[in-house]
Amino acid sequence: MAAAVVAAEVTLAVLLAAGVLGSAVAAATVALFLGFAALSLWAVRRGLHVQCNCFGAGDRELGRDSLETSLLLAGATLAYLALVRRAEPSLSLGEAPLAVLLGVAAALAGRWSLAAGELAAIIGQRRRLDRDLECAR
């Protein structure tokens, strides 16, 4: 999952720097930052200590710092999007499907990230149950 998020970030950064599909890429970037903010908020509310090396190397964890950073970056990207939208007021017909696809992909990635811990716990519980049943036979 981490590799996919990094790949998405790199792709969006390259597209933003190249000026390709500015509105669509900026909107997807905002969605990515908001998804990361939601994941950080989830970790804070549950009291989880998740190492993530968020926004660089180190011993950073998901939490208040990553939430604040994500929201600041989302705000900066929204400002950029507003500037881009002013320069090119509407998405062209060719950009609209890509914008929708990027937004959906970012939303799904955020949702999967939020559910990953619970899914891992369910899988671990199932494996323990299977081992216990094998030993009982």
ChimeraX attribute file (.defattr): number of C-alpha atoms within 10 A of each C-alpha:
attribute: neighborCount
match mode: 1-to-1
recipient: residues
	/A:1	10
	/A:2	9
	/A:3	8
	/A:4	10
	/A:5	16
	/A:6	11
	/A:7	12
	/A:8	19
	/A:9	16
	/A:10	12
	/A:11	13
	/A:12	21
	/A:13	15
	/A:14	13
	/A:15	16
	/A:16	17
	/A:17	10
	/A:18	10
	/A:19	12
	/A:20	13
	/A:21	17
	/A:22	22
	/A:23	26
	/A:24	26
	/A:25	24
	/A:26	27
	/A:27	20
	/A:28	26
	/A:29	25
	/A:30	24
	/A:31	22
	/A:32	26
	/A:33	23
	/A:34	22
	/A:35	23
	/A:36	28
	/A:37	26
	/A:38	19
	/A:39	23
	/A:40	24
	/A:41	18
	/A:42	16
	/A:43	19
	/A:44	17
	/A:45	11
	/A:46	8
	/A:47	11
	/A:48	13
	/A:49	12
	/A:50	14
	/A:51	12
	/A:52	16
	/A:53	13
	/A:54	17
	/A:55	10
	/A:56	8
	/A:57	8
	/A:58	10
	/A:59	10
	/A:60	16
	/A:61	18
	/A:62	23
	/A:63	23
	/A:64	15
	/A:65	14
	/A:66	21
	/A:67	22
	/A:68	14
	/A:69	17
	/A:70	24
	/A:71	19
	/A:72	15
	/A:73	17
	/A:74	23
	/A:75	15
	/A:76	13
	/A:77	19
	/A:78	17
	/A:79	13
	/A:80	17
	/A:81	20
	/A:82	16
	/A:83	13
	/A:84	17
	/A:85	15
	/A:86	10
	/A:87	10
	/A:88	12
	/A:89	11
	/A:90	12
	/A:91	15
	/A:92	12
	/A:93	8
	/A:94	9
	/A:95	17
	/A:96	15
	/A:97	13
	/A:98	15
	/A:99	20
	/A:100	14
	/A:101	14
	/A:102	22
	/A:103	21
	/A:104	14
	/A:105	16
	/A:106	23
	/A:107	18
	/A:108	14
	/A:109	19
	/A:110	22
	/A:111	15
	/A:112	14
	/A:113	19
	/A:114	18
	/A:115	12
	/A:116	13
	/A:117	11
	/A:118	11
	/A:119	13
	/A:120	11
	/A:121	11
	/A:122	12
	/A:123	12
	/A:124	12
	/A:125	12
	/A:126	12
	/A:127	12
	/A:128	12
	/A:129	12
	/A:130	12
	/A:131	11
	/A:132	11
	/A:133	10
	/A:134	9
	/A:135	8
	/A:136	7
	/A:137	5
